[in-house]
Amino acid sequence: MDVEKVFHMTGGSGEASYARNSSIQKSASEKVKHIVLETIVELYLSTTPKSLGLADLGCSSGPNSLSIMKAMLQTVEENCLKLRQPEPEFRVHLNDLPTNDFNAIFKDLPDFYKELRKGRSSGGPSVYIGAFPGSFYGRLFPDSCLHFIYSSNSLHWLSRLPPSLYDEQGKSINKGNIYISESSPTQVSGAYYSQFQEDFSLFLRSRSQELIVGGRMVLILWGRRGSDHVDRDNIILWELLSRSFKILVSQGEIEEEKLDSYEIHFYGPSRDELEEEVRRESSFIMDRLEMFEFERNVEAGRSYGMTVAKTVRAVQESLISHHFGEGILESLFEHYGRLVDEEMAIQEIKPIAFVLVLRKL
């Protein structure tokens, strides 16, 4: 599977869309919003540019991207007012894979500009917004054109499925699983870790060329608490999805061989792994690294399991449909929501994420 050509959040604004089912991701960004705003103020005060270049990498579609961008712009404006300095113009670069529903973001821009102009007689700040489709595992922008980079709930997605997950005949060595699990061969976690190292190093190297000296990055991504790859809170949601697929195999809705060839291109790093990659790549100083738990966010009229199922479906639907066909989606995620609720009744699921603040040397 060519991840770059297939993978995208479910677009539009329908019942199954990412726009309607990304409250878990929003709660994560809201929890560390104060860090994002503190960092952009520090960046602005240390550089005071006339034209401020910002980028959201992995912006997806729906309200989350423009919401945090509006908060960043307004925070810079407020500080300019306090210091009696002219506000800068803002160059906003929205990035995601080419298959992303950028049109859903563009449709929200009139309301975005209206909010920025609210209560102002001067017409509001000068804001120039553009879309930059492409993988952030590689160059996206010209040299030294950005001051601030933000990426939320994106960097745990790998650029591809690790090649060493497959043997010489092209068959998965992780048969019976879709991610790292207790029954996985030891080579599986090594394959995922190696791909993460390759990807994250390339990400840092690419951004170091695009940021000015002293530029900042705030990165939010899922992770795990310790060195053990078989960390329950890191793998349980994928384990339950794997069980849901196996139910469909037992019911004859999908073939076992088809399931054996399906893998998740996800990796939740540990604190030590993040620190080591930043140190090894050496273009950035880590100003801050904090771990936090996701809030138990439940949508009105839904159980926690169904909220999680809707969220995971909005993220994984493009890949699942490509591999298995759309016909299994309703049944698959009904089973998944039920299994999540049953697991929660036994032991609470507490996924964690990291927020990193990096400064370009």
C-alpha angles and dihedrals in degrees: 000000000000099000094192092057098041110030121092139128113262105274134215125043102278129127093275097040126121088235089064097036109044101092091118090056091045092052089054094052091044091053091060098030091112089060091051092051094044089051096050091049090052090048093050095046092050095049107021093196122188088220116036117203115208131176134191108201114202092014094165117184133291131056102307098083098048091042095061092038091055090051091051094049093047092049092054090047092051091053092048089053092050092049093041091235126142111259117246127239113255125228108195119194115194113196136186138130116301091254091061118118097246090162090069088060094046091053089060095051097090090058090043092056091043091056091050091052095046113127094004128117094192095067098251133268125323105258125177115190127189139167120238109189118199144085115296087216088092139019120321107161140036121273117289095352098126133071101180134025125192126187124173129184093348114090094070086071111090124222090242144347108285107263092218090065086082132067127224090279091054094251123136118258087205096069113174094022136080095200140007109314140161090267095050119112112253091250090067097069088044091053092052093046093050091052091049091051092051093047100043093047090051090047092053093044092050094048092047088064094047098047126076118242105280092023118145138226128196112195126185118189141153117260146155134261101238147003096284110101090201091069108154097221091047098049106024097089090053091044090055091048088051089052089050090055090049090055088057089049090053089050092050095244094121133020119252091229089056090054092047089060095052120096135169116241093214132119128183107199127205125239091256092052092052093048092048094052093048091049093046096048089046101194094108142048115221106231094176141007120178134169123215138174122240115250116248093249117185123188117227112270093014135096118236089255093055091047090054091044092053090048095049091045091054088053101039103032096096093054096041092048091049093051104034105015129252095274096084098051100093095045094042096054094042088059090043095053090049093049092050091052091048091050091049090054089058100039131350118253112229112180115187135209137194131227115205126191111198129184122205114238 
